Amino acid sequence: MARLDPELPPYGDLRLSPIHHRSPEAQADLAVLRSRDAIVRSRTLLINHVRGIVKSSGARLPSCSADSFAHKAAPAIPERLRTALLPILETIGSLTHQIHKFDEQIERLCQDRYPETKLLHTISGRLTALGYILTLETPDRFRRSREVGPALGLVPRRDQSGDQDPQLRITKIGDAYLRRLLVGSAQYILGPFGPDCDLRRWGLKLAERGGKNAKKRAVVAVARKLAVLLHHLWKTGEIYDPFYLARKHDRATEAVPAAA
């Protein structure tokens, strides 16, 4: 049935539609991002291992970035642990070098093959912008930008029964790597170094509502809104205006006395 009539309309829980295969070129370029991600996660695991071993021995390592950890932590390693941990630091340094090489390769991909990332990276970062484009490949996959959030598993599950409508976790369907990139970008937007913009202001208002998981829900909501905004910019080619909603609200406020 699915093979003979791919345009079959929804019937109950039966929803058939043609699947979209990613092109071999996009698949190969996406492998670059995923390989970088694997190395970053491996480096994080090794850094945590070194810090944990040193801390359990009664010492502490200096605070530093992951890129500088290999050479800044080496002098602070206790003498009795050097035999066990110095080889780990060498591996961390090698992984950092490989990450920088991947960053250069990603920069070339953005400039040479995917210039549309220039429309998106100002709000989400170059890595998220490229991962977004390579995963979706074409904005025409979705009729409306609002459909991207559910497709990436960034909406809560529903389990309604009578008057009960409990708050559940997000569905987490779709591409897990892209969802992680969007959540990471949302955390940066809401963090102490995030640039002031409509999206940040909206997310901070959600986080201020209180509750046990208010900040987590705000991060997921910003990630979902970010996915929608990226699709809209990609599809329309518009230049990102970080204060579009604020200006729109100011114009509406100024027009009210004039109309009165």
C-alpha positions in Angstrom: 0.0 0.0 0.0 2.8 2.4 0.9 4.6 1.6 -2.3 1.6 2.0 -4.6 0.0 5.1 -3.0 2.5 7.3 -1.1 0.0 10.1 -1.2 -2.5 8.2 0.9 -4.2 10.6 3.3 -4.0 10.0 7.1 -6.5 7.4 8.4 -6.5 6.9 12.2 -3.0 6.3 13.3 -1.9 5.4 9.8 0.2 8.3 8.3 2.1 7.5 5.1 4.4 9.9 3.3 7.6 9.5 1.2 10.8 9.6 3.2 13.6 11.9 2.3 17.1 10.4 1.7 20.0 12.6 2.4 22.4 13.0 -0.6 25.8 11.3 -0.4 27.6 14.6 -0.4 25.6 15.9 2.5 26.0 12.6 4.3 29.8 12.9 3.9 29.9 16.5 5.1 27.7 15.7 8.1 30.2 12.9 9.0 32.8 15.6 9.5 30.6 17.3 12.1 29.8 14.0 13.8 33.4 13.0 13.9 34.3 16.3 15.5 31.6 15.7 18.1 32.9 12.3 18.9 36.4 13.7 19.5 35.1 16.5 21.7 33.1 14.1 23.8 36.1 11.8 24.1 38.3 14.8 25.2 35.7 15.8 27.8 35.7 12.3 29.2 39.5 12.2 29.5 39.6 15.7 31.1 37.0 14.6 33.7 39.0 11.5 34.3 42.2 13.5 35.0 40.4 15.9 37.3 38.7 13.2 39.2 41.9 11.2 39.8 43.8 14.3 41.0 40.9 15.4 43.2 40.6 12.0 44.9 44.3 12.3 45.8 43.7 15.5 47.7 45.0 18.0 45.0 43.2 20.2 42.5 44.0 21.3 39.0 43.7 25.0 37.9 40.5 26.2 36.1 41.1 26.5 32.4 39.5 25.9 29.0 39.4 22.5 27.4 41.8 23.8 24.7 44.5 24.8 27.2 43.9 22.0 29.6 46.8 19.7 28.3 49.6 22.2 29.0 48.2 24.1 31.9 47.3 21.0 33.9 50.6 19.2 33.4 52.6 21.2 36.0 49.9 20.7 38.7 49.8 16.9 38.4 51.2 15.4 41.7 54.4 13.6 41.3 53.0 10.2 42.3 50.3 10.4 39.5 52.5 11.6 36.6 53.2 8.1 35.3 49.4 7.4 35.1 48.2 10.8 33.9 50.8 12.4 31.7 50.0 10.0 28.8 46.4 11.0 29.1 47.4 14.7 28.9 49.3 13.9 25.7 46.2 12.3 24.2 44.1 15.3 25.2 46.6 17.6 23.5 46.4 15.4 20.3 42.6 15.4 20.4 42.6 19.2 20.8 44.8 19.5 17.7 42.4 17.3 15.7 39.4 19.4 16.8 41.1 22.5 15.5 41.7 20.8 12.2 38.0 19.8 12.0 37.1 23.4 12.8 39.2 24.6 9.8 37.5 22.0 7.6 34.1 23.1 8.8 35.0 26.7 8.1 35.9 25.8 4.5 32.6 23.9 4.1 30.6 26.9 5.2 32.4 29.2 2.8 32.7 27.0 -0.2 29.7 24.6 -0.3 27.1 26.1 2.1 27.1 29.9 1.9 23.6 29.9 3.3 25.1 29.4 6.7 25.9 33.1 6.7 22.1 33.7 7.2 22.0 31.5 10.2 25.2 31.5 12.1 24.8 35.0 13.6 22.1 33.6 15.9 23.1 29.9 16.4 26.8 29.7 15.7 28.5 28.3 12.6 28.5 24.6 13.9 24.8 24.6 14.6 24.0 26.4 11.4 25.9 23.9 9.3 24.5 20.9 11.2 21.0 22.3 10.7 21.4 22.7 6.9 23.1 19.3 6.4 20.5 17.4 8.5 17.4 19.0 6.8 19.2 19.6 3.5 16.4 21.6 2.0 13.8 24.0 3.7 11.1 22.7 1.4 10.8 19.5 3.5 8.5 21.4 5.8 5.5 23.5 4.6 5.6 25.6 7.7 8.5 26.5 10.0 6.5 25.5 13.0 6.7 21.9 11.9 10.5 21.7 12.5 10.2 21.7 16.3 8.0 18.5 16.5 10.1 16.8 13.8 13.2 17.2 15.9 11.5 16.0 19.1 11.5 19.4 20.9 7.8 19.3 21.9 6.4 17.7 25.1 4.7 14.4 24.9 1.0 14.4 25.7 -0.9 11.9 27.8 -4.4 13.4 28.3 -7.0 11.5 30.2 -10.2 13.3 31.2 -9.2 16.5 33.1 -5.6 15.3 33.5 -3.0 16.8 31.3 0.4 16.1 33.0 3.6 17.8 32.0 5.8 15.2 30.3 9.3 15.2 28.8 9.9 16.0 25.2 9.4 13.3 22.6 13.1 13.2 21.5 12.2 11.9 18.0 14.2 12.9 15.0 17.9 13.6 14.8 19.6 13.5 18.2 22.8 15.3 17.2 20.9 18.3 15.7 18.7 18.4 18.7 21.8 18.5 21.0 23.3 21.3 18.9 20.1 23.4 19.2 19.9 22.8 22.9 23.6 23.8 23.3 22.9 27.0 21.3 19.9 27.7 23.5 22.0 27.3 26.6 24.5 29.8 25.3 21.8 32.3 24.4 20.4 32.1 27.9 23.8 32.0 29.6 25.8 34.9 31.0 27.6 35.5 27.7 24.6 35.3 25.4 23.9 38.4 23.3 20.9 40.5 24.1 18.1 39.7 21.6 14.4 38.9 21.4 15.0 35.2 21.8 17.1 35.7 25.0 14.6 38.0 26.6 11.7 35.7 25.8 13.6 32.7 27.2 14.6 34.5 30.4 11.0 35.5 31.0 10.0 31.8 30.8 12.8 30.9 33.3 11.6 33.5 35.7 8.2 31.8 36.1 9.7 29.6 38.7 9.1 25.9 39.3 11.4 23.0 39.8 12.5 22.7 36.1 11.7 26.3 34.9 15.3 26.8 33.5 15.3 23.5 31.7 12.0 24.1 30.1 13.1 27.5 29.1 16.2 26.0 27.4 14.1 23.5 25.5 11.5 26.2 24.5 14.3 28.5 23.2 15.8 25.5 21.3 12.4 24.9 19.7 11.9 28.5 18.8 15.5 28.7 17.4 14.8 25.7 15.1 11.7 27.5 13.8 13.5 30.8 13.3 16.4 29.1 11.5 14.0 27.5 9.1 12.2 30.8 8.4 15.5 32.6 7.7 16.7 29.8 5.5 13.5 29.6 3.5 12.9 33.3 3.1 16.5 34.5 2.9 15.8 37.4 5.3 18.6 39.0 7.3 18.3 38.2 11.0 17.2 41.1 13.1 17.8 40.3 16.8 15.3 42.9 18.0 12.5 42.5 15.4 9.8 41.8 17.9 10.9 44.6 20.3 10.8 47.1 17.4 7.4 45.8 16.3 6.1 46.1 19.8 7.4 49.7 20.1 5.8 50.7 16.8 2.5 49.2 17.9 2.7 51.1 21.2 3.4 54.4 19.5 0.5 53.9 17.1 -2.1 53.5 19.8 -2.1 57.2 21.1 -2.0 58.4 17.5 -5.1 56.3 16.6 -6.9 57.6 19.7 
